[in-house]
Amino acid sequence: MQMVLDRSEPIFVAGHRGLVGSAICRALESAGYTNLITRTSKELDLRDQAAVRDFFRAEKPRHVVCAAAKVGGIVANNDYPGTFIHDNLAIQTNVIESCRETGVEKLIYLGSTCIYPKHAPQPIREEHLLTGPLEPTNEAYAVAKIAGLMMCRAYAKQYGLKSVTLMATNLYGPGDNFDLEKSHVIPALMRKAHEAKLAAAETMTIWGSGTPLREFLHVDDMAGAARFCLQNDVPYDMVNVGSGAELSIADLASLIRDVVGFQGELVFDKTKPDGTPRKLADSSRLRGLGWKPEIALRDGLAETYEWFLAARDARLSV
């Protein structure tokens, strides 16, 4: 199963400044990979077909990890569906087509468990894809990521492009986006708790009822999964990547409150949408091949909060 992978071969990590891409770069560098190719969005607009084609022809990467995407939390997904579907379709189409054209040996494509039906059986298995309606608040993003998976499958069938799509559960960790409008649930709750603590507020308001159940995975564990799939001959074209543990949003908020040190009361605004009631990924395919997560949620949250404080202090000192 282990592939003989030359650690000096060029690997293009698309989206290397994002939460996932930066973690993947760290994971590959720590494993001794010495020829990582990266470009910022200003240096290479992945939505630009001609620019992506010229880049691939010039750099000739042997392997590609596509972690570049337009991402956001429930607010951004709900308010900007046109942007989410356009940008993600453009990015992945250009990258996958250039992989085919230049003979890339292996593509690791990052998907998300939000591609599964809103009321999928739990825990969610890979075969539950396209068996029911999607969650309306992130439908545009989900459709785009499904299209990327289907493009990978079609290119494997017609052109022999080898790829593995990683369907990641909710990710968090150092490097996350803490913008309240664009962030996912953990950084949003963490920033709100931090600001409530600074203000000595008596309460902190949280969207929804607090009852939905969610699974969370530290981004370094996700990066380890990407490295595992790059290094090994995975016999699947898509695999779920999750921690296997779940908790309610209310329990998550309480845990974050403790990590941050906020002493006030949590108030749930039930007029706001909850999103999918439960989303737990069955990661038995990947676990059966030898991968497993290593970072406990509380430890990961504490590390993430430390990173947030350091990044905030760095910005204030400029």
GUKEMI-428298 format. One line per 10 residues: number of its first residue (from 0); for each residue x, y, z of N, C-alpha, C. Coordinates in steps of 0.001 Angstrom, whole numbers, padded with zeros to 6 digits. Layout:
<nodes>
NUM) X:Y:Z:X:Y:Z:X:Y:Z ~ ...
</nodes>
This chain:
<nodes>
0) 000811:-001205:000000:000000:000000:000000:000850:001264:000000 ~ 001981:001260:000732:002854:002421:000795:003463:002697:-000573 ~ 003361:003938:-001022:003952:004346:-002282:005378:004829:-002047 ~ 006238:004581:-003018:007592:005105:-002964:007541:006514:-003547 ~ 007524:007503:-002687:007341:008882:-003112:008628:009654:-002867 ~ 009221:010152:-003927:010440:010945:-003842:010112:012279:-003170 ~ 010734:012519:-002037:010399:013727:-001277:010940:015005:-001897 ~ 011663:014857:-003012:012129:016053:-003716:011252:016384:-004920 ~ 010251:015537:-005207:009364:015803:-006329:008496:017034:-006035 ~ 008214:017836:-007058:007421:019059:-006838:005966:018764:-006501
10) 005502:019356:-005413:004118:019217:-004965:003503:020611:-004881 ~ 002443:020830:-005617:001744:022113:-005561:000648:022040:-004516 ~ 000732:022913:-003511:-000312:023010:-002495:-001113:024275:-002792 ~ -002287:024110:-003362:-003149:025255:-003669:-003888:025682:-002408 ~ -003842:026956:-002121:-004480:027458:-000908:-003593:027331:000309 ~ -002292:027531:000145:-001348:027260:001233:-001438:028246:002388 ~ -002123:029361:002205:-002250:030327:003294:-003524:030122:004112 ~ -004388:029254:003663:-005619:028996:004379:-005413:028071:005558 ~ -006472:027855:006295:-006425:026996:007477:-005884:025611:007129 ~ -006477:024966:006121:-006084:023605:005765:-004768:023589:005005
20) -004636:024464:004023:-003432:024462:003201:-002170:024706:004003 ~ -002228:025631:004947:-001037:025906:005762:-000682:024705:006635 ~ -001705:024018:007145:-001449:022823:007961:-000858:021709:007105 ~ -001320:021567:005872:-000779:020542:004974:000680:020838:004653 ~ 001006:022099:004434:002407:022457:004198:003269:022088:005398 ~ 002778:022366:006587:003536:022007:007796:003730:020501:007882 ~ 002672:019754:007578:002751:018298:007673:003730:017726:006664 ~ 003715:018243:005456:004625:017743:004422:006070:018134:004713 ~ 006267:019352:005160:007625:019798:005484:008204:018998:006642 ~ 007362:018706:007637:007852:017933:008783:008189:016496:008397
30) 007574:016016:007307:007853:014660:006816:009024:014628:005838 ~ 009638:015785:005591:010837:015817:004764:010638:016167:003307 ~ 009458:016624:002945:009232:017042:001554:009864:018413:001347 ~ 010695:018522:000329:011549:019698:000170:011212:020560:-001034 ~ 010203:020174:-001813:009933:020913:-003042:008445:021271:-003138 ~ 007960:022016:-002144:006576:022453:-002154:006447:023728:-002989 ~ 005492:023721:-003877:005226:024882:-004722:003989:025580:-004175 ~ 004096:026874:-003934:002966:027633:-003418:002861:028961:-004158 ~ 001644:029483:-004194:001389:030809:-004748:000275:031465:-003950 ~ 000420:032729:-003669:-000666:033463:-003029:-001746:033739:-004079
40) -002913:034151:-003628:-003990:034463:-004569:-003646:035665:-005444 ~ -002799:036561:-004933:-002361:037695:-005754:-001378:037243:-006832 ~ -000573:036254:-006511:000393:035741:-007487:-000261:034847:-008526 ~ -001320:034124:-008118:-002013:033222:-009028:-003486:033164:-008652 ~ -004322:033737:-009496:-005764:033690:-009288:-006275:032374:-009865 ~ -006621:031445:-008997:-007038:030119:-009459:-008370:030145:-010204 ~ -009065:031251:-010172:-010294:031385:-010949:-010010:031729:-012407 ~ -008764:032079:-012691:-008339:032490:-014040:-007797:031271:-014791 ~ -008560:030779:-015748:-008201:029545:-016442:-006846:029626:-017132 ~ -006605:030717:-017847:-005348:030858:-018588:-004154:030937:-017639
50) -004312:031662:-016536:-003221:031801:-015575:-002879:030452:-014938 ~ -003896:029673:-014598:-003658:028357:-013994:-002984:027426:-014994 ~ -003443:027441:-016228:-002839:026605:-017258:-001366:026955:-017462 ~ -001069:028237:-017540:000323:028663:-017743:001193:028282:-016546 ~ 000640:028407:-015353:001389:028049:-014138:001736:026564:-014142 ~ 000768:025704:-014427:001022:024265:-014437:002035:023887:-015517 ~ 001941:024499:-016674:002879:024192:-017752:004299:024608:-017399 ~ 004425:025709:-016646:005754:026195:-016273:006353:025413:-015107 ~ 005553:025114:-014099:006067:024491:-012880:006072:022964:-012922 ~ 005174:022383:-013692:005087:020924:-013862:005078:020150:-012534
60) 004126:020433:-011658:004060:019669:-010395:003745:018204:-010658 ~ 004336:017313:-009857:004065:015882:-009997:002850:015479:-009177 ~ 002628:016195:-008083:001493:015917:-007206:000838:017253:-006850 ~ -000466:017220:-006594:-001206:018440:-006285:-002141:018181:-005106 ~ -002151:019101:-004169:-003133:019102:-003092:-003973:020356:-003271 ~ -005245:020187:-003597:-006125:021333:-003836:-006910:021644:-002569 ~ -006340:022547:-001751:-007003:022993:-000530:-007555:024397:-000695 ~ -007490:024922:-001902:-007993:026267:-002174:-009503:026222:-002372 ~ -010202:027129:-001715:-011658:027190:-001847:-012155:028493:-001244 ~ -013324:028895:-001680:-014044:029985:-001041:-014862:029369:000070
70) -014546:029697:001324:-015207:029053:002456:-015756:030098:003409 ~ -016686:029672:004254:-017258:030567:005248:-018248:029811:006116 ~ -018754:030498:007112:-019723:029890:008009:-021137:030020:007481 ~ -022104:029748:008347:-023505:029696:007940:-023994:031055:007436 ~ -023494:032158:008014:-023933:033486:007586:-023452:033776:006176 ~ -022147:033578:005940:-021591:033870:004621:-022188:032966:003548 ~ -022325:031685:003857:-022897:030745:002887:-024327:031131:002524 ~ -025082:031575:003501:-026474:031923:003272:-026618:033244:002511 ~ -025706:034187:002752:-025830:035528:002167:-025176:035664:000794 ~ -024168:034848:000497:-023420:035010:-000747:-023339:033710:-001557
80) -024475:033084:-001844:-024429:031790:-002551:-023845:031884:-003955 ~ -024079:033000:-004640:-023540:033150:-005987:-022027:033165:-005991 ~ -021445:033874:-005041:-019985:033931:-004931:-019414:032560:-004604 ~ -020068:031856:-003701:-019558:030549:-003284:-019594:029538:-004421 ~ -020668:029503:-005183:-020738:028503:-006245:-019837:028888:-007412 ~ -019774:030174:-007745:-018933:030598:-008861:-017452:030364:-008579 ~ -016976:030887:-007452:-015548:030816:-007171:-015069:029382:-007007 ~ -015841:028555:-006314:-015405:027177:-006106:-015450:026358:-007388 ~ -016465:026543:-008197:-016501:025848:-009486:-015310:026250:-010348 ~ -015002:027537:-010375:-013889:028007:-011199:-012552:027463:-010704
90) -012311:027552:-009405:-011040:027097:-008836:-010793:025622:-009134 ~ -011750:024788:-008765:-011520:023341:-008903:-011495:022907:-010361 ~ -012319:023511:-011200:-012310:023149:-012618:-010954:023449:-013241 ~ -010418:024613:-012965:-009128:024984:-013536:-007999:024102:-013028 ~ -008006:023798:-011735:-006934:022967:-011166:-007016:021535:-011682 ~ -008201:020948:-011682:-008341:019555:-012120:-008000:019403:-013606 ~ -008463:020327:-014420:-008162:020262:-015845:-006662:020407:-016109 ~ -005992:021291:-015377:-004554:021449:-015556:-003789:020230:-015051 ~ -004317:019570:-014022:-003711:018306:-013580:-003749:017286:-014710 ~ -004867:017197:-015370:-005006:016269:-016492:-004060:016628:-017626
100) -004069:017882:-017981:-003297:018322:-019142:-001801:018124:-018969 ~ -001298:018333:-017766:000143:018262:-017535:000593:016922:-016965 ~ -000325:015969:-016834:000059:014628:-016396:000418:014509:-014928 ~ -000282:015246:-014074:-000044:015136:-012627:-000269:013686:-012186 ~ 000623:013208:-011337:000566:011801:-010921:-000566:011535:-009931 ~ -000797:012478:-009004:-001840:012267:-008012:-002375:013601:-007524 ~ -003699:013657:-007394:-004384:014849:-006895:-005114:014507:-005598 ~ -004877:015305:-004576:-005656:015223:-003348:-006586:016435:-003359 ~ -007891:016167:-003441:-008896:017227:-003552:-009672:017310:-002243 ~ -009760:018508:-001683:-010423:018703:-000405:-011899:019021:-000599
110) -012734:018152:-000070:-014166:018371:-000080:-014636:018717:001315 ~ -015870:018361:001630:-016440:018669:002938:-017645:017772:003182 ~ -017900:017432:004437:-019071:016611:004744:-020378:017370:004561 ~ -020306:018672:004261:-021537:019417:003979:-022144:019005:002638 ~ -021450:018182:001867:-022001:017710:000586:-023095:016665:000799 ~ -023202:016145:002018:-024164:015080:002264:-025557:015654:002529 ~ -026596:014843:002325:-027959:015316:002567:-028157:015824:004001 ~ -029056:016786:004149:-029325:017366:005457:-029759:016305:006452 ~ -030560:015353:006000:-031065:014312:006897:-030467:012948:006549 ~ -029186:012940:006253:-028503:011677:005945:-028485:010777:007171
120) -028509:009456:006969:-028367:008541:008108:-027072:008831:008859 ~ -027089:008627:010160:-025923:008906:011007:-025360:007618:011589 ~ -024030:007497:011670:-023036:008385:011067:-023051:008293:009537 ~ -022596:009356:008882:-022704:009463:007434:-021597:008667:006754 ~ -022008:007788:005846:-021049:007020:005058:-020930:007633:003667 ~ -019855:007308:002980:-019601:007880:001668:-020725:007588:000679 ~ -021362:006431:000798:-022419:006072:-000150:-023720:006847:000068 ~ -023785:007674:001107:-024977:008488:001329:-025005:009738:000448 ~ -023947:009975:-000294:-023897:011109:-001209:-025053:011053:-002203 ~ -025724:012196:-002408:-026800:012349:-003392:-028025:011473:-003101
130) -028270:011190:-001836:-029448:010383:-001489:-030578:011230:-000901 ~ -030427:012549:-000870:-031472:013407:-000332:-031118:014870:-000483 ~ -032040:015785:-000128:-031812:017226:-000259:-030678:017707:000643 ~ -029999:018766:000189:-028907:019358:000943:-029446:020348:001977 ~ -028586:020740:002915:-028920:021814:003848:-029024:023122:003059 ~ -030167:023805:003082:-030371:024994:002236:-029367:026122:002459 ~ -028893:026318:003700:-028033:027465:003975:-026655:027358:003327 ~ -026199:026144:002994:-024893:026029:002320:-024994:025210:001036 ~ -026167:025231:000411:-026412:024429:-000779:-025473:024789:-001927 ~ -025242:026076:-002158:-024403:026495:-003277:-022978:025974:-003127
140) -022425:026098:-001930:-021072:025588:-001673:-021032:024072:-001837 ~ -022025:023399:-001291:-022067:021940:-001358:-022153:021446:-002797 ~ -022991:022081:-003604:-023127:021679:-005006:-021798:021846:-005739 ~ -021088:022927:-005454:-019789:023141:-006086:-018796:022041:-005708 ~ -018750:021679:-004426:-017809:020640:-003992:-018201:019268:-004539 ~ -019497:019001:-004661:-019945:017753:-005284:-019492:017716:-006741 ~ -019610:018845:-007425:-019173:018910:-008821:-017687:018611:-008938 ~ -016887:019087:-007977:-015459:018794:-007991:-015183:017313:-007844 ~ -015894:016667:-006920:-015751:015225:-006749:-016125:014491:-008033 ~ -017241:014866:-008646:-017687:014205:-009862:-016721:014439:-011020
150) -016109:015602:-011046:-015108:015878:-012078:-013888:014987:-011881 ~ -013465:014819:-010626:-012348:013910:-010341:-012682:012493:-010794 ~ -013898:012035:-010517:-014312:010690:-010926:-014344:010557:-012439 ~ -014883:011567:-013098:-014975:011523:-014558:-013589:011523:-015191 ~ -012687:012304:-014628:-011330:012362:-015188:-010553:011085:-014905 ~ -010852:010446:-013790:-010228:009147:-013516:-010683:008117:-014539 ~ -011965:008123:-014855:-012528:007158:-015796:-012049:007396:-017219 ~ -012070:008666:-017643:-011739:008959:-019037:-010244:009137:-019291 ~ -009553:009758:-018333:-008154:010103:-018578:-007161:009374:-017678 ~ -007668:008678:-016664:-006759:007970:-015758:-006126:008849:-014701
160) -006695:010041:-014457:-006159:010905:-013412:-006423:010285:-012041 ~ -005361:010034:-011305:-005494:009428:-009975:-005772:010525:-008952 ~ -006850:010358:-008203:-007202:011374:-007211:-007912:010740:-006027 ~ -007840:011424:-004900:-008578:011054:-003703:-009234:012322:-003167 ~ -010543:012261:-002968:-011273:013391:-002390:-011460:013149:-000899 ~ -011053:014114:-000097:-011167:014003:001353:-012368:014809:001819 ~ -013363:014117:002353:-014560:014777:002858:-014361:015068:004340 ~ -013933:016300:004610:-013564:016666:005966:-014776:017104:006781 ~ -014774:016724:008036:-015773:017229:008969:-015418:018666:009339 ~ -016075:019249:010328:-015816:020634:010735:-014399:020763:011280
170) -013617:021623:010645:-012213:021786:011008:-012002:023046:011831 ~ -010966:023029:012637:-010601:024191:013436:-009118:024099:013740 ~ -008557:025200:014252:-007162:025168:014661:-006444:026469:014374 ~ -005135:026528:014652:-004339:027729:014380:-004440:028120:012909 ~ -004591:029428:012668:-004722:029905:011304:-006152:030075:010851 ~ -007100:029791:011733:-008509:029885:011365:-008918:031350:011165 ~ -010085:031536:010544:-010634:032858:010282:-011580:033229:011424 ~ -011271:034318:012120:-012065:034722:013278:-012997:035893:012973 ~ -013218:036177:011705:-014186:037199:011311:-015584:036681:011628 ~ -016363:037435:012389:-017659:036947:012863:-018644:036689:011729
180) -018503:037393:010614:-019424:037197:009492:-019031:036007:008633 ~ -017736:035727:008536:-017250:034727:007595:-016751:033444:008256 ~ -016661:033423:009569:-016016:032299:010237:-016968:031141:010487 ~ -016375:029982:010787:-017148:028817:011192:-017423:028889:012695 ~ -018099:027866:013206:-018657:027972:014544:-017601:028106:015640 ~ -016516:027342:015605:-015539:027410:016695:-014860:028779:016771 ~ -014267:029294:015694:-013654:030624:015820:-014664:031724:016143 ~ -015891:031594:015618:-016911:032598:015917:-017240:032603:017408 ~ -017479:031432:017980:-017783:031338:019405:-016591:031780:020258 ~ -015394:031422:019810:-014200:031768:020582:-013990:033275:020618
190) -014177:033934:019483:-014002:035388:019465:-015091:036067:020283 ~ -016338:035592:020139:-017431:036193:020911:-017191:036028:022416 ~ -016721:034857:022819:-016447:034618:024235:-015312:035500:024727 ~ -014291:035668:023889:-013158:036510:024267:-013597:037959:024446 ~ -014392:038459:023487:-014845:039848:023571:-015819:040049:024725 ~ -016634:039031:024994:-017545:039112:026139:-016759:039137:027447 ~ -015670:038377:027499:-014825:038380:028700:-014190:039746:028905 ~ -013665:040343:027837:-013030:041657:027941:-014026:042725:028389 ~ -015269:042580:027935:-016304:043560:028276:-016968:043268:029614 ~ -016563:042159:030254:-017193:041732:031512:-018708:041615:031340
200) -019119:041090:030172:-020543:040955:029870:-021176:039871:030735 ~ -022446:040041:030998:-023162:039048:031804:-023660:037885:030955 ~ -023863:038139:029658:-024371:037086:028767:-023617:037075:027450 ~ -023744:035966:026742:-023199:035824:025395:-024265:035118:024562 ~ -024681:035750:023461:-025761:035214:022636:-025200:034336:021523 ~ -025829:033178:021341:-025393:032191:020351:-026552:031910:019403 ~ -026254:031838:018119:-027278:031544:017121:-027869:030154:017342 ~ -029201:030046:017199:-029865:028751:017204:-030187:028243:018598 ~ -030657:027011:018627:-031122:026410:019873:-030015:025781:020706 ~ -028879:025513:020076:-027782:024848:020769:-027868:023337:020742
210) -028954:022797:020155:-029156:021342:020161:-028465:020578:019035 ~ -028160:021200:017874:-027511:020427:016812:-026214:019779:017283 ~ -025962:018586:016775:-024750:017859:017131:-023717:018008:016017 ~ -022477:018245:016416:-021413:018443:015451:-020162:017663:015848 ~ -019401:017333:014829:-018113:016657:014982:-017024:017642:014573 ~ -015923:017664:015309:-014843:018599:015004:-013511:017860:014925 ~ -012662:018340:014017:-011351:017729:013799:-010303:018831:013733 ~ -009234:018650:014480:-008138:019616:014432:-007514:019590:013041 ~ -007167:020766:012540:-006666:020862:011170:-005362:020094:010974 ~ -004562:019936:012024:-003327:019156:011876:-003629:017669:011675
220) -004724:017182:012261:-005149:015804:011985:-005627:015678:010545 ~ -006307:016687:010045:-006729:016697:008650:-005522:016695:007724 ~ -004530:017492:008058:-003313:017542:007258:-002602:016189:007258 ~ -002642:015514:008391:-002057:014177:008457:-002775:013210:007543 ~ -004096:013358:007416:-004863:012512:006513:-004494:012785:005061 ~ -004299:014055:004717:-003905:014410:003356:-002532:013831:003025 ~ -001610:013941:003963:-000276:013379:003744:-000351:011850:003621 ~ -001180:011230:004440:-001349:009773:004392:-001844:009338:003012 ~ -002844:010054:002487:-003417:009677:001195:-002468:009981:000045 ~ -001619:010961:000213:-000616:011256:-000809:000450:010169:-000836
230) 000818:009672:000326:001906:008715:000440:001479:007272:000173 ~ 000182:007011:000217:-000292:005636:000121:-001237:005439:-001052 ~ -001287:004217:-001516:-002176:003863:-002626:-003560:003576:-002053 ~ -004376:004611:-001923:-005702:004497:-001314:-006673:003891:-002322 ~ -007371:002812:-001959:-008247:002120:-002913:-009634:002732:-003041 ~ -009802:003990:-002672:-011088:004687:-002773:-010867:006026:-003440 ~ -011896:006527:-004131:-011767:007854:-004727:-012283:008943:-003800 ~ -012942:008570:-002707:-013346:009534:-001693:-013388:008867:-000328 ~ -012967:009603:000682:-012989:009083:002052:-013401:010198:002993 ~ -014185:009852:004001:-014516:010795:005066:-013329:010946:006010
240) -013174:012146:006545:-012099:012400:007503:-012713:013114:008712 ~ -012818:012400:009818:-013419:012978:011011:-012815:012413:012278 ~ -013203:012994:013409:-012667:012569:014701:-013422:011380:015268 ~ -014677:011209:014848:-015503:010137:015385:-016234:010513:016661 ~ -016023:011742:017173:-016681:012198:018395:-017580:013385:018058 ~ -018706:013506:018749:-019619:014619:018506:-020095:015203:019829 ~ -020526:016450:019754:-021111:017122:020908:-022072:018189:020406 ~ -022969:018623:021274:-023944:019640:020882:-023271:021007:020807 ~ -023903:021923:020069:-023390:023292:020001:-023400:023922:021390 ~ -024402:023597:022196:-024448:024120:023567:-023250:023642:024377
250) -022917:022350:024267:-021766:021820:024996:-020455:022402:024456 ~ -020400:022599:023136:-019213:023220:022542:-019041:024637:023083 ~ -020122:025396:023106:-020062:026773:023606:-019614:026809:025065 ~ -020102:025863:025845:-019707:025792:027252:-018224:025465:027386 ~ -017735:024567:026546:-016320:024193:026573:-015450:025379:026170 ~ -015864:026106:025136:-015111:027277:024700:-015142:028364:025770 ~ -016285:028534:026408:-016379:029504:027508:-015352:029189:028584 ~ -015200:027906:028908:-014236:027508:029941:-012803:027756:029484 ~ -012505:027419:028223:-011153:027599:027692:-010773:029076:027674 ~ -011716:029917:027263:-011465:031360:027165:-011458:032018:028545
260) -012269:031501:029466:-012351:032093:030794:-013463:033108:030941 ~ -014494:033012:030096:-015661:033885:030200:-016578:033354:031294 ~ -017038:034241:032189:-017814:033820:033347:-019318:033993:033189 ~ -019769:034581:032071:-021176:034909:031923:-022049:033744:031481 ~ -023323:034065:031263:-024326:033064:030881:-024416:032951:029359 ~ -024673:031753:028877:-024874:031512:027449:-026361:031616:027142 ~ -026704:032448:026158:-028096:032645:025759:-028256:032220:024308 ~ -029257:031398:024023:-029438:030866:022677:-030611:031572:021987 ~ -030330:032136:020815:-031328:032851:020029:-032001:031866:019083 ~ -033150:031349:019491:-033830:030308:018723:-034519:030833:017475
270) -034478:032145:017250:-035026:032690:016005:-034036:032523:014849 ~ -032792:032209:015159:-031763:032020:014139:-031712:030550:013723 ~ -031273:030278:012473:-031269:028896:011975:-030243:028008:012671 ~ -030607:026746:012811:-029707:025760:013409:-028801:025093:012385 ~ -029264:025030:011135:-028547:024242:010145:-028875:022773:010305 ~ -028018:021913:009806:-028231:020474:009875:-028322:020016:011332 ~ -029333:019199:011688:-029501:018799:013089:-028370:017932:013636 ~ -027798:017102:012781:-026696:016253:013228:-025809:015945:012039 ~ -024488:015936:012266:-023575:015630:011170:-022332:014949:011723 ~ -022348:013626:011689:-021229:012814:012165:-020759:011936:011021
280) -019495:012044:010674:-018945:011282:009556:-018455:009913:010008 ~ -018742:008908:009197:-018174:007581:009402:-016834:007539:008666 ~ -015753:007564:009416:-014410:007598:008832:-013738:006228:008837 ~ -014549:005178:008862:-013988:003832:008976:-013145:003423:007766 ~ -013473:003970:006585:-012648:003643:005412:-011198:004046:005639 ~ -010999:005291:006017:-009641:005795:006192:-008974:005206:007427 ~ -009746:005052:008494:-009186:004428:009695:-008751:002992:009414 ~ -009524:002304:008572:-009182:000927:008225:-007879:000807:007461 ~ -007454:001906:006844:-006195:001914:006099:-005005:002279:006980 ~ -005286:002768:008203:-004196:003054:009125:-004109:004469:009663
290) -004967:005387:009154:-004943:006756:009675:-005848:006880:010894 ~ -005482:007735:011835:-006366:008039:012961:-006014:009424:013505 ~ -007021:010154:014043:-006747:011474:014623:-006031:011334:015958 ~ -005332:012403:016356:-004513:012332:017565:-004785:013450:018573 ~ -005458:014512:018166:-005580:015697:019024:-006968:015774:019652 ~ -007025:015752:020977:-008292:015859:021708:-008874:017261:021546 ~ -010209:017366:021575:-010874:018630:021308:-010458:019729:022285 ~ -010476:019442:023572:-010136:020505:024541:-008707:020981:024346 ~ -007790:020064:024101:-006396:020452:023852:-006297:021313:022600 ~ -007022:020909:021555:-006993:021669:020321:-007590:023054:020472
300) -008670:023168:021260:-009288:024470:021497:-008349:025396:022268 ~ -007669:024850:023245:-006724:025660:024025:-005594:026165:023134 ~ -005089:025311:022278:-004022:025711:021355:-004521:026799:020396 ~ -005751:026613:019908:-006327:027578:018972:-006521:028937:019636 ~ -006959:028943:020880:-007149:030208:021593:-005812:030907:021823 ~ -004791:030138:022136:-003457:030727:022297:-002994:031372:020994 ~ -003270:030691:019871:-002891:031245:018568:-003667:032532:018293 ~ -004958:032526:018605:-005796:033704:018400:-005264:034898:019191 ~ -004904:034670:020443:-004385:035760:021265:-003075:036288:020707 ~ -002193:035400:020291:-000906:035817:019741:-001089:036596:018431
310) -002000:036104:017572:-002243:036798:016304:-002874:038151:016543 ~ -003777:038237:017510:-004440:039506:017848:-003419:040499:018388 ~ -002530:040046:019265:-001517:040918:019828:-000562:041410:018739 ~ -000253:040524:017787:000651:040901:016694:000023:041984:015833 ~ -001283:041881:015571:-001962:042888:014757:-002042:044229:015493 ~ -002289:044170:016787:-002399:045409:017555:-001070:046142:017681 ~ 000032:045394:017599:001348:045996:017780:001868:046649:016496 ~ 001200:046398:015383:001633:046965:014100:001271:048443:014015
</nodes>
